[in-house]
Amino acid sequence: MNRPDQPGLALVRLLQLASPALPVGAYTYSQGLEWAVESAAVTTEAAAGDWIGDQLEWNLAGFEAPLVVAAMAAWSGGEHACLARINADFLASRETAELRAETVQMGYSLRRLLVDLPAFAVLPGAVEALEASEELAFPVAWASAASAWSVPPGDALTAYLWAWLENQVMAAVKCVPLGQSAGQRLLSRLGERIPGLVAEALVLPEPAWCNFAPGLAIASSRHETQYTRLFRS
């Protein structure tokens, strides 16, 4: 059996967590991008880069990323009351029905997967804590796996933001639409921001967490009644 401290294993587990093959349904969500395309706010590669980049910096890096760090620490310390508070805070931060349903569905899918993975059992009490959660937000569930597999917080955040970025760019490729080369240019350009955003998120105190993004909230709420849709958010 593989040991949690086996050299290189944490990286392998991290790649598994960040893989598009992770069966949590992330590819079915655009987080408002589809409405931005429908409303002609995003019609080009440059506009897609601006939309995704702003959300990466002002929403993900300023709130979700430091929340993942806090959740990892709570999972590692067995602080389940703290986890419950963090989870409730994240659910409350979802400003539309679609965004809330997205994180609950993805959290549920990841929880089911983790409970079935023998390697996850290296974190004592985690399986029981996951099973006891009625509505588990995706970043909190994701943090439990990163903690169980001894992934350093900085590496975990880099992978978490990259996985989100990759999904958003692939959504743009489908619905703008953009070519595959344009998608790779966006990933290359926007990916350069991730190291700096990770460094800031690792030390951002909880009172400074912020996900103020009214444009995203409007796009998501309008997407709920959009006539034709490829994505669920």
N, C-alpha and C positions, 0 to 999 in steps of 0.2 A: 504494500500500500504506500502511496506517496505521502511523505511527511510534509506538514505545513511549512517547515523551514528548509525544505529541499531547495538548493540553489536554482534559481531561474523559475521555480514553480509559481511564485507570486506574479511574475510577468505573464506566464502562460494563462493563469486564471484571469488576469486583468484583460488580456486580449479576448478571452472568452466573454467577459462581461461587456466589452465594448463592441463586440462583433455584430454586424447587421443580422447575423443568423440567430441571435438571441431571440427566442420565441415569445416576445412580449407584445408584438403588434405595433412597434414604433413606426413602421413604414406606412401605417394607415392614417397618420395624423400629420397635418401641415401647420398647426398652431396659428391659424389665421392667415397664413400666406396665400391659400387658395382664394380667399375673399379679396386680398390685396391685388391679386392678378385679375380677378373678375371685375374689380372696380377700376382697373387700369392704373392703379398706383404703382404696380410693379409690372413692367413689360419688357425690360431689358436685363442683360447680365449685370450692368452697373446698378440698376435699381434693386435687383435681387440681392446683390452684395450689401447695399445700404440697409435694406430691411433686415436681413439675417444678422448682419454685423451689429446693428443697433440692439436687436433683441439679445444677442450674445453678451454684449457689454452691459446693458442697463437692466436686463432682467435675469439672465442666467448667472452671470458673474457676481452681481450685486446681492443676490438673495439665495438662489438655489445652490450655488457652489459652496458658500460658507455653511449653508444648512447641511450639506452632505458631510462636510468636515465635522460639524458638531454631532451629527448622527453617528458617524464612524466612531468617535470618541465614546459616545454613550453606549453603543453596541459593545465595544471592547471592554468597557467598565461594567457592563451588566446593569446600567442605569435605565431600567425600563420605564420608570415614571418620567424621566427626562425625554425618552424616546416618544412616549405618548404625547407629551406637550409639543415636541418638535413636529410630530406627524399632524397634530391638530392645527398647528400654526400654518403648515404648508397647505393643508386642505382649505383652510379659511382664506388663504391668499389667492386661491383660484377664483377669478372674477366672473367667469361664465360657467354655465352648465357643461358646455363641451370641455373646457379645460379641466374642470373637476372630474368629469367622467373619464377623461383621458388618463390622468394620473392614478385614479382608483383602478381602472381596468389594467393598466400596465403593472401597477403594484401587485394586483391580485395574480396576474400571470407569472410574474417573477417569483412571488411567494410560492406558488404551486411548484415551480421548477426547482427552487432551492430546497424545499422540503424533500423532494425526490432525489437530490444529489447527495450521495454519501460523503463527499468531500466537504460539504457545508457543516457537517456535524462537529467540526473542530472548534466551533464557537459555542461553549456551554450555554444551554438555556435558550439559544437563539431560535431553534425550531419551535419550541413551546411558545415563545414570545410572538413569533410570526403567526402561528396558528390562532393565537388569542386575539389578533387584531382584526376587527370587523372591516375597516376600510384603511388600507395601508397605502400611503402615497409612494409613488415609484422611487423618488430619490432616497427615501428612508429604507425601503427594501433593498435598493442597490447598495446603499452604504453597509447594510448588514453583510452582504457577500464580500465586499471589499475588506471589511474588518476580519471576517472569518478566514480570509485567505492571505492575511498579513500584507496587504498592499499598502505601501507608504501613502499618506494622504495626498502629497503633491502629485504622485503618479496617478492616483485614483481620480483626482480632479481633472488632470490632463485628459485622461481617457474618457471621463464622463462628458466633458465639454466637447471633445472631438466627436464622440458618438452622436451627440445632439446636433452638432454642426453638419456632420455627414448626412444625417436624416433630413435636415432642412434643405441642404443643397440638392439632394436627390428629389425632394418634393418640388423644388424650383425647376429642375431639369424636366420633370414630368408636366407641370402645369403652366409654365410661362409660355411655351416650352423653351428649353435651352439645349444645346448640344452637349455631348459628353466632355468635349474639350473645355467648354465654358464652365462646366461643373468642376472640372479639375483645377481650373484657374481660380475659381471661387474658393475651393478648399485650400489651395496653396496660399492665397492672399489672406483669407480670414483665419486660417490656422496659425499664421504668424502672431496673431494677437493672444493666443491661448496661454503661452508661458507667463506673460505679464499679468494676465487676468487671474491665473492660478496663484501667483505670488501674492497678489492683493487679497484674494479670497481667503487664503490660509491664515491671514492675520486680522481680517475684518471683524471687529467686535459685533456681537449680536445687536446692540442698539443702533448700529449703522447699517444693518441689512436693509435693502430697499429693492423693490421690484416695480417701481412706478413706471408704467408703460401704457398710457391711455390709448395709444394707437393700437396696441395689441388687443386690449380689452374690447375696443370698438370693432376691430376686424373679426374677433372671435364671436362676438354677439351677433354680428351681421351674417356670419357664416352659418349660424344655426338655422336661418331661414332662406339661405341661398337656394335657388331653384335647382341647379345641377351641381353635383359635387363628386369629386373623386376621393376626397379625404373625409375623415370623420371629425376633423376640427380645423 
